[in-house]
Amino acid sequence: MFIHTVYFWLNDDAPAGAAEQIVADCREYLAKIESVRQLWAGLPAMTPRDVVDNSYGVGLTVVFDDAAGHDVYAPHPLHNEFIARNKASWARVQVYDFAE
C-alpha cells in the first residue's frame, strides 16, 4: 500500500468556509480518481497534547494499492482541478508519503 497524507495551512485572508470547501472538494474530486482506494479529509481534531500539531487547517489521507496508483493520481485532471479550485487559500502544504 502507498499512503499519501497532506496537511494544508490556510492563508490568514482565506475566505470563511475555505477549510470546509477544501474538505468537500477532497471528497468530490479526489475520491473519484480511479486509483484511490480510501480517502479521508477533515479539520484538526484539536487534540490537547504536546506532541500533536493542531496548527493546520485541513488534513487529507489517501490510500493507493501502490506507488503506481499515486502516479495515476498526481497528474490526474481531477487532482489538478482540486488544486486550481483551492490553492488560493493555501499558505503552506506539507506532504508525507509512505509505503507499507
C-alpha positions in Angstrom: 0.0 0.0 0.0 1.0 3.6 -0.6 -0.2 6.2 1.9 -0.3 9.9 0.9 -1.0 12.3 3.7 -1.3 16.1 3.1 -1.7 19.0 5.5 -3.0 22.3 4.4 -2.4 25.6 6.3 -4.7 28.4 5.2 -3.9 32.0 4.4 -4.9 34.5 7.1 -7.2 36.1 4.5 -8.7 32.8 3.3 -12.5 33.2 2.9 -14.8 32.0 5.6 -15.6 28.4 4.9 -12.4 27.7 3.0 -11.5 24.7 5.1 -14.9 23.2 4.8 -14.7 23.7 1.0 -11.3 22.0 0.8 -12.7 19.0 2.7 -15.8 18.9 0.4 -13.6 19.2 -2.7 -11.3 16.3 -1.5 -14.4 14.1 -1.4 -15.9 15.5 -4.6 -12.8 15.5 -6.8 -10.0 13.4 -5.4 -12.1 10.4 -4.2 -13.3 9.9 -7.8 -9.8 9.2 -9.1 -9.8 5.6 -10.1 -6.6 4.6 -8.3 -7.9 6.0 -4.9 -8.8 3.1 -2.6 -9.6 5.1 0.5 -9.8 8.8 1.3 -10.3 10.7 4.5 -10.4 14.5 4.8 -11.2 16.7 7.8 -10.4 19.5 10.1 -7.9 19.2 13.1 -9.3 17.3 16.0 -7.7 19.8 18.3 -6.3 17.1 20.5 -4.8 18.8 23.6 -1.4 17.0 23.7 2.1 18.5 23.4 3.0 16.0 20.6 0.0 16.9 18.4 0.3 19.7 15.8 -3.1 21.3 15.5 -1.9 24.3 13.5 -3.0 23.1 10.1 -6.4 23.9 8.6 -7.3 20.6 6.7 -5.8 17.1 6.8 -6.1 14.6 3.9 -5.1 11.0 3.8 -5.3 9.0 0.5 -4.6 5.2 0.2 -3.5 3.6 -3.0 -2.6 0.0 -3.8 1.0 1.0 -4.6 3.2 3.9 -5.8 1.8 3.3 -9.4 -1.6 4.3 -8.1 -0.2 7.6 -6.8 1.4 8.1 -10.2 -2.0 8.0 -11.7 -3.4 10.4 -9.1 -0.8 13.1 -9.2 -1.3 14.3 -12.8 -5.0 13.4 -12.9 -7.3 16.1 -14.2 -9.5 15.9 -11.1 -6.4 16.4 -8.9 -5.4 19.4 -11.0 -8.9 20.8 -10.8 -8.9 20.3 -7.0 -5.6 22.3 -6.8 -6.9 25.1 -9.1 -10.1 25.5 -7.0 -8.3 25.7 -3.7 -4.7 26.8 -3.9 -5.5 30.5 -3.4 -6.5 29.6 0.1 -3.2 27.8 1.0 -0.4 29.4 2.8 1.5 26.1 3.1 1.1 22.5 2.0 3.1 19.6 3.6 3.0 16.1 2.2 4.1 12.8 3.9 4.1 9.7 1.8 5.0 6.2 3.0 4.7 2.7 1.7 3.6 -0.4 3.6 
